[in-house]
């Protein structure tokens, strides 16, 4: 009996040792798709999404916000910019000057046709609001501006004249797109007090709707080169005027034309 017990124990030990040689399964190995290669622990870790590089305004990708800059240099463009750094030649005169069909201080007042037509629409709208407007000055030739400027220099000196009067070639009036406005009464014409008149207030609040911008705003002399002129409005077309008005910037700031 003792001999049989010893033989049974020996048999069990042999079976136990042989079983230790079997390979152990890796976790979830049976669940792997046969076509997939298991990732190493390093590559299996979640990876951060690459940061998106802001799209350039010039690459044309869908969704980009691109500011379309109009033609600021062509003599035919209604967006032509004229200032102390961007003068016109002495022979320049718009080819489409017409007399606006609105109250005029002088029968000789003319403007470029598109601006004149927009002025008519604006004056009619103002009248519906009980505001009567008048154009005091529109297109001015190079020679006429030269006479005005020289007279101001003789009266106030060159430094002071440069603050409120353009040298010949540097006046927006030569484009035929600018006008000095007032009420039909002429009160405060070419004076700072025009801003407080009913006409001045209406223009400041509404002129942009008809394509006109207050060209020389208050407190911007260092940027525009001229004192505050609440009577001087410049035509840019309704779409562009709205953009400039809503920006709250001067023309020089809006188009990045500052030196």
Kinemage of the C-alpha trace (Angstrom):
@kinemage 1
@onewidth
@group {chain A} dominant
@subgroup {mainchain}
@vectorlist {calphas} color= white
{ca unk a 1} P 0.000 0.000 0.000
{ca unk a 2} L 2.796 2.362 0.894
{ca unk a 3} L 4.558 1.505 -2.345
{ca unk a 4} L 1.498 2.393 -4.432
{ca unk a 5} L 1.068 5.717 -2.633
{ca unk a 6} L 4.645 6.713 -3.405
{ca unk a 7} L 4.190 5.843 -7.066
{ca unk a 8} L 1.012 8.001 -7.281
{ca unk a 9} L 2.785 11.004 -5.764
{ca unk a 10} L 5.685 10.647 -8.207
{ca unk a 11} L 3.255 10.497 -11.136
{ca unk a 12} L 1.481 13.700 -10.018
{ca unk a 13} L 4.794 15.584 -9.683
{ca unk a 14} L 5.794 14.666 -13.270
{ca unk a 15} L 2.467 15.931 -14.694
{ca unk a 16} L 2.697 19.185 -12.718
{ca unk a 17} L 6.233 20.002 -13.924
{ca unk a 18} L 5.330 19.314 -17.564
{ca unk a 19} L 2.373 21.740 -17.415
{ca unk a 20} L 4.647 24.673 -16.544
{ca unk a 21} L 6.025 24.798 -20.065
{ca unk a 22} L 2.750 25.944 -21.686
{ca unk a 23} L 2.771 29.567 -23.128
{ca unk a 24} L 0.541 32.111 -21.285
{ca unk a 25} L -1.877 34.233 -23.306
{ca unk a 26} L -1.498 38.023 -23.466
{ca unk a 27} L -4.495 40.050 -22.299
{ca unk a 28} L -7.265 40.231 -24.953
{ca unk a 29} L -5.074 38.516 -27.535
{ca unk a 30} L -7.985 36.370 -28.658
{ca unk a 31} L -9.983 39.490 -29.408
{ca unk a 32} L -7.489 40.996 -31.873
{ca unk a 33} L -8.666 41.433 -35.456
{ca unk a 34} L -6.451 39.176 -37.621
{ca unk a 35} L -5.732 42.070 -39.968
{ca unk a 36} L -4.572 44.474 -37.243
{ca unk a 37} L -1.052 44.785 -35.918
{ca unk a 38} L -0.939 45.355 -32.175
{ca unk a 39} L 0.499 48.760 -31.303
{ca unk a 40} L 3.356 49.116 -28.890
{ca unk a 41} L 2.615 50.708 -25.549
{ca unk a 42} L 4.310 53.905 -26.785
{ca unk a 43} L 2.272 54.297 -29.942
{ca unk a 44} L -0.910 53.050 -28.349
{ca unk a 45} L -1.128 56.066 -26.059
{ca unk a 46} L -3.598 58.813 -27.113
{ca unk a 47} L -1.838 61.435 -29.219
{ca unk a 48} L -2.653 65.163 -29.214
{ca unk a 49} L -4.287 66.613 -32.313
{ca unk a 50} L -1.876 68.848 -34.263
{ca unk a 51} L -2.521 72.571 -33.771
{ca unk a 52} L -4.156 74.292 -36.695
{ca unk a 53} L -2.156 77.046 -38.307
{ca unk a 54} L -4.250 80.152 -38.862
{ca unk a 55} L -4.997 80.479 -42.542
{ca unk a 56} L -3.437 83.363 -44.377
{ca unk a 57} L -5.784 85.995 -45.735
{ca unk a 58} L -4.117 85.496 -49.090
{ca unk a 59} L -4.298 81.723 -49.554
{ca unk a 60} L -7.878 81.677 -50.738
{ca unk a 61} L -9.050 78.917 -48.332
{ca unk a 62} L -12.767 78.716 -47.802
{ca unk a 63} L -13.787 80.552 -44.639
{ca unk a 64} L -10.976 83.090 -44.702
{ca unk a 65} L -11.953 86.686 -44.001
{ca unk a 66} L -10.439 88.781 -46.749
{ca unk a 67} L -10.710 92.543 -46.877
{ca unk a 68} L -11.210 93.539 -50.467
{ca unk a 69} L -9.373 96.801 -50.999
{ca unk a 70} L -10.882 98.879 -53.801
{ca unk a 71} L -8.877 100.783 -56.393
{ca unk a 72} L -7.416 103.724 -54.473
{ca unk a 73} L -5.173 105.070 -57.227
{ca unk a 74} L -7.008 105.035 -60.550
{ca unk a 75} L -8.224 108.466 -61.608
{ca unk a 76} L -11.497 106.909 -62.727
{ca unk a 77} L -12.149 105.134 -59.427
{ca unk a 78} L -14.709 106.574 -57.019
{ca unk a 79} L -12.396 105.327 -54.267
{ca unk a 80} L -9.448 107.422 -55.432
{ca unk a 81} L -7.593 108.709 -52.378
{ca unk a 82} L -6.164 112.222 -52.491
{ca unk a 83} L -4.353 113.804 -49.566
{ca unk a 84} L -1.083 115.551 -48.740
{ca unk a 85} L 0.913 112.437 -49.628
{ca unk a 86} L -1.139 111.431 -52.695
{ca unk a 87} L -1.604 114.513 -54.912
{ca unk a 88} L -3.235 114.908 -58.305
{ca unk a 89} L -1.596 116.422 -61.355
{ca unk a 90} L -2.392 119.989 -62.324
{ca unk a 91} L -4.070 118.895 -65.565
{ca unk a 92} L -6.460 116.400 -63.993
{ca unk a 93} L -10.187 117.059 -64.419
{ca unk a 94} L -12.895 114.372 -64.214
{ca unk a 95} L -14.519 113.640 -67.554
{ca unk a 96} L -18.036 113.151 -66.165
{ca unk a 97} L -18.684 116.383 -64.258
{ca unk a 98} L -22.354 117.369 -64.051
{ca unk a 99} L -24.420 119.889 -62.128
{ca unk a 100} L -26.196 118.185 -59.198
{ca unk a 101} L -29.972 118.539 -59.229
{ca unk a 102} L -30.065 119.947 -55.692
{ca unk a 103} L -29.935 123.406 -54.085
{ca unk a 104} L -26.567 125.022 -54.922
{ca unk a 105} L -24.883 128.065 -53.414
{ca unk a 106} L -23.447 128.820 -56.881
{ca unk a 107} L -24.708 127.751 -60.281
{ca unk a 108} L -21.178 126.730 -61.240
{ca unk a 109} L -21.068 123.833 -58.746
{ca unk a 110} L -20.370 120.479 -60.388
{ca unk a 111} L -19.524 116.925 -59.247
{ca unk a 112} L -18.819 113.590 -60.876
{ca unk a 113} L -22.036 112.102 -62.166
{ca unk a 114} L -22.307 109.174 -59.749
{ca unk a 115} L -21.651 111.409 -56.756
{ca unk a 116} L -24.121 114.010 -58.025
{ca unk a 117} L -26.851 111.394 -58.404
{ca unk a 118} L -26.173 110.052 -54.905
{ca unk a 119} L -26.289 113.609 -53.571
{ca unk a 120} L -29.780 114.016 -55.073
{ca unk a 121} L -30.975 110.842 -53.341
{ca unk a 122} L -29.495 112.000 -50.034
{ca unk a 123} L -30.969 115.486 -50.266
{ca unk a 124} L -34.413 114.035 -50.998
{ca unk a 125} L -34.156 111.715 -47.991
{ca unk a 126} L -33.083 114.608 -45.775
{ca unk a 127} L -36.052 116.655 -46.963
{ca unk a 128} L -38.411 113.870 -45.914
{ca unk a 129} L -36.924 114.282 -42.436
{ca unk a 130} L -37.459 118.038 -42.516
{ca unk a 131} L -33.817 118.839 -43.338
{ca unk a 132} L -33.009 121.211 -46.212
{ca unk a 133} L -29.454 120.887 -47.509
{ca unk a 134} L -27.340 122.855 -49.961
{ca unk a 135} L -23.990 122.331 -51.700
{ca unk a 136} L -21.626 125.235 -51.163
{ca unk a 137} L -18.661 123.856 -53.119
{ca unk a 138} L -18.047 120.796 -55.268
{ca unk a 139} L -15.385 120.252 -57.924
{ca unk a 140} L -12.440 122.654 -57.890
{ca unk a 141} L -9.738 122.835 -60.525
{ca unk a 142} L -6.035 122.803 -59.688
{ca unk a 143} L -5.740 126.492 -60.595
{ca unk a 144} L -8.762 127.513 -58.537
{ca unk a 145} L -7.405 125.653 -55.498
{ca unk a 146} L -4.068 127.358 -56.031
{ca unk a 147} L -5.740 130.773 -55.849
{ca unk a 148} L -7.644 129.836 -52.679
{ca unk a 149} L -4.557 128.449 -50.966
{ca unk a 150} L -2.377 131.428 -51.810
{ca unk a 151} L -5.027 133.800 -50.469
{ca unk a 152} L -5.201 131.891 -47.189
{ca unk a 153} L -1.420 131.876 -46.864
{ca unk a 154} L -1.315 135.629 -47.437
{ca unk a 155} L -3.944 136.123 -44.746
{ca unk a 156} L -2.963 133.566 -42.053
{ca unk a 157} L 0.531 132.367 -42.940
{ca unk a 158} L 1.527 129.043 -44.490
{ca unk a 159} L 1.607 126.969 -41.313
{ca unk a 160} L -1.919 127.926 -40.310
{ca unk a 161} L -3.266 127.729 -43.858
{ca unk a 162} L -1.980 124.162 -44.173
{ca unk a 163} L -4.287 123.122 -41.331
{ca unk a 164} L -7.498 123.998 -43.136
{ca unk a 165} L -6.676 124.453 -46.816
{ca unk a 166} L -5.153 122.002 -49.266
{ca unk a 167} L -2.290 122.938 -51.518
{ca unk a 168} L -3.132 122.716 -55.230
{ca unk a 169} L -3.218 119.067 -56.281
{ca unk a 170} L -3.861 117.894 -52.718
{ca unk a 171} L -7.533 118.822 -52.521
{ca unk a 172} L -10.267 116.176 -52.612
{ca unk a 173} L -12.422 118.716 -54.393
{ca unk a 174} L -10.338 118.199 -57.533
{ca unk a 175} L -11.636 114.595 -57.701
{ca unk a 176} L -15.195 115.842 -58.144
{ca unk a 177} L -16.232 113.427 -55.386
{ca unk a 178} L -16.221 115.834 -52.431
{ca unk a 179} L -18.538 118.643 -51.415
{ca unk a 180} L -18.884 121.255 -48.716
{ca unk a 181} L -22.452 121.143 -47.404
{ca unk a 182} L -24.720 123.389 -45.380
{ca unk a 183} L -28.358 124.063 -44.740
{ca unk a 184} L -30.203 126.282 -47.203
{ca unk a 185} L -30.045 129.050 -44.610
{ca unk a 186} L -26.245 129.014 -44.800
{ca unk a 187} L -25.939 129.075 -41.011
{ca unk a 188} L -22.492 128.012 -39.792
{ca unk a 189} L -21.275 127.254 -43.311
{ca unk a 190} L -17.563 126.351 -43.210
{ca unk a 191} L -17.602 126.784 -39.418
{ca unk a 192} L -17.202 124.313 -36.595
{ca unk a 193} L -20.630 125.184 -35.249
{ca unk a 194} L -22.167 123.396 -38.239
{ca unk a 195} L -21.825 120.133 -36.319
{ca unk a 196} L -24.514 121.299 -33.877
{ca unk a 197} L -27.027 122.402 -36.494
{ca unk a 198} L -29.904 120.132 -37.453
{ca unk a 199} L -28.314 119.715 -40.874
{ca unk a 200} L -24.909 118.850 -39.445
{ca unk a 201} L -26.349 116.287 -37.032
{ca unk a 202} L -28.460 114.667 -39.740
{ca unk a 203} L -25.506 114.354 -42.097
{ca unk a 204} L -23.258 112.823 -39.462
{ca unk a 205} L -25.873 110.186 -38.667
{ca unk a 206} L -27.130 109.447 -42.168
{ca unk a 207} L -24.721 110.481 -44.944
{ca unk a 208} L -22.999 107.068 -45.003
{ca unk a 209} L -26.267 105.431 -46.059
{ca unk a 210} L -26.012 107.309 -49.354
{ca unk a 211} L -22.302 106.738 -49.916
{ca unk a 212} L -20.829 109.830 -48.221
{ca unk a 213} L -18.251 109.911 -45.437
{ca unk a 214} L -17.352 112.746 -43.064
{ca unk a 215} L -13.813 113.020 -44.358
{ca unk a 216} L -12.101 115.074 -41.630
{ca unk a 217} L -13.516 114.005 -38.247
{ca unk a 218} L -13.024 115.796 -34.971
{ca unk a 219} L -9.779 115.086 -33.122
{ca unk a 220} L -8.094 113.436 -36.126
{ca unk a 221} L -6.024 116.327 -37.500
{ca unk a 222} L -2.726 114.519 -36.967
{ca unk a 223} L -3.991 111.658 -39.120
{ca unk a 224} L -5.960 113.419 -41.861
{ca unk a 225} L -3.767 116.518 -41.994
{ca unk a 226} L -6.709 118.894 -41.606
{ca unk a 227} L -8.813 120.382 -38.838
{ca unk a 228} L -12.291 119.084 -38.100
{ca unk a 229} L -14.578 119.947 -41.013
{ca unk a 230} L -18.161 118.903 -40.190
{ca unk a 231} L -19.280 120.241 -43.579
{ca unk a 232} L -16.899 118.275 -45.848
{ca unk a 233} L -18.300 114.990 -47.192
{ca unk a 234} L -16.687 112.634 -49.647
{ca unk a 235} L -18.415 110.056 -51.854
{ca unk a 236} L -17.202 106.417 -51.743
{ca unk a 237} L -20.311 104.518 -52.812
{ca unk a 238} L -22.807 102.978 -50.405
{ca unk a 239} L -21.008 99.686 -49.711
{ca unk a 240} L -17.597 101.182 -49.023
{ca unk a 241} L -19.038 104.112 -47.084
{ca unk a 242} L -20.841 101.734 -44.760
{ca unk a 243} L -17.645 99.808 -44.050
{ca unk a 244} L -15.678 102.964 -43.305
{ca unk a 245} L -18.442 104.438 -41.157
{ca unk a 246} L -18.923 101.288 -39.103
{ca unk a 247} L -15.166 100.968 -38.541
{ca unk a 248} L -15.105 104.335 -36.764
{ca unk a 249} L -11.798 105.064 -38.500
{ca unk a 250} L -10.609 107.828 -40.755
{ca unk a 251} L -10.020 106.983 -44.408
{ca unk a 252} L -6.249 106.959 -43.821
{ca unk a 253} L -6.617 104.540 -40.903
{ca unk a 254} L -9.126 102.291 -42.610
{ca unk a 255} L -6.958 101.805 -45.705
{ca unk a 256} L -3.718 101.801 -43.703
{ca unk a 257} L -2.332 104.847 -45.504
{ca unk a 258} L -0.607 106.441 -42.523
{ca unk a 259} L 3.059 107.266 -42.933
